[in-house]
Amino acid sequence: MPKIYVVGDSTLAKFNDKSYLFPRFGYGTKLGKYFNIEVVNLALSGRSSLSFLSENNYQYLLDNIKNGDYLIIGFGHNDEKSDDVKRFTSAKTGLEDEKSFISTTYYHYVVPALERGATPIIATPISRITRGNYEGNIIHDTENGNYNEALIKLGKEKNILVIDLTKKTKELYQNIGYDKTCYHHAITSAYDYVNGKYKFHDNAVDKTHLSEYGADMVAYLFYLEIMKSNSDLKEYAKNANMPTEADIKYNPEYKFIKYKSPALDDKNKLSNDLYYTILGSVKSFEGFSASKEDNKFILRDLNKYGKVVFSSTAGIFLFKQLNRLDNFKASARLKVLGDISSTEAAFGLMIRDDCYIDSNNNLASNEILCGLLNNNGSCYLNYDRCETSSINRDINISNYIYKSGDEIECEITRLGQRINLKLKYLDKLYEHEYLDFDLFGIDNDYFYVGIFNAKNEIVEVNDFKIDITSKAMEA
């Protein structure tokens, strides 16, 4: 029995969102509803036709696809990111340019499929959504070429079936209007709950990623185009009906949080555009303080309730509020002092989704710490939490805890979906990369970058810099 293999980006990939009002779904996860054939979905969020080549999933494809199978190829969104050399491919040039969008698609996906006796099917990237006109970057017509038309041209030249999902989704969205289109896309959070319905701001609507309903609809559009084509894949088609609005369902795990971005005023202002706050459930604010002394900052958490555990983060945070589109580079040199706890203590450079002024909330927000965490007799370099309350710890220095006088140099860089960490500790440089970290789950307008400190510690902050480098491009 043949299989359908799927490669592509986040618009086809599988997700495991927990906190979204409408979680992200790739349409590759819904193809099995319309075809009576096994679907092997290898698509990965944040990848382009170029960057996917270095993934294990690409090698798995080459090792397993065989005669009679089908390969659906769905790249484009991330290939357009001209500010990212790891992902960018140009749609202006053709097969003669080995790093063009067309060349990468053809020689690394179409040709290997044909060589193994499989049938490649190219799917053009789905349209983004907008309140304005469906043109330009919204439908992948960019200064670096038209990615949709480039694929259509390749299909004609090489006699490869191309399913024009850019056109089909654009037509659908224009036909039903923006307000209904929103439900086809992921929605991070709501700002109110009235008469059994959630209300959400426009920035909470993900303009690129699909909801489950949207993924179902795009898979259905793909199915309809296959049925009109000469592809023998339609021999495996099921009798299927179009999804309806009755299929729109809120995430049952969504927890409504009444949140708005914090009002920043002189009370918590420490220097220029830097502010400080106490985050998390600490019962009292006694023992927390922040000060500027000469050219350095001092952060004190001498309150026994500061901590980093699986269920929450609590401590003092010196931060800058950044616009959701800001790419940046932040760095600092930190020295920890005080009576260091062997467990639940942490300090470092942090990026996080939301921020609260002097909060008593139990917080487990989307965040990354580029720094040190002591837990159960071990020291961890870096941690993140995203979508759930659990912590993902990066590097474990077994049977070691950081101590008073230890110093680190830390750096966080954001380039769109990609977040890079660098941490120098004990004369070693550690690096970690996130290709598609879910930065926006609660605060849809801003995010926050700064120095975090928790549990019986004093942190000396030197050479703290946050530089805005550019504006992030659409996913």
Protein Blocks (a to p, Z undefined) as FASTA:
>chain_A
ZZdddeddfklmccddfkbmbacddfklmmmmmpccddddfbdehiafklmmmpmklmmm
mmmgcghiacdddehjlmmmmkbmklgccfkbcfklmkbmklmmmmmmmmmmmmnopacd
dddddddddfbdcehjlnopafkbpfklmmmmmmmmnopacddfklmmmmmmmmnojklm
mmmpccfbdcbdeehiacddfklpcfkbccfklmmmmmmmmmmmmmmmmbfklmmpccdd
dddfklpccdfkbccdddddddddfklpcbhjaccddedjehpaghiacddehjbccddd
fbfkbccdfkbccdddddddddfklccddddddddedjddfehpacdddddfbdcehiab
dcdddddddddddeehiacehiadehiabdcdfbdcehiacdehiacddddddehjbccd
dddeehiacddddfbbcfblmlmmbccdddddeehiacddehiacddfbdcddZZ
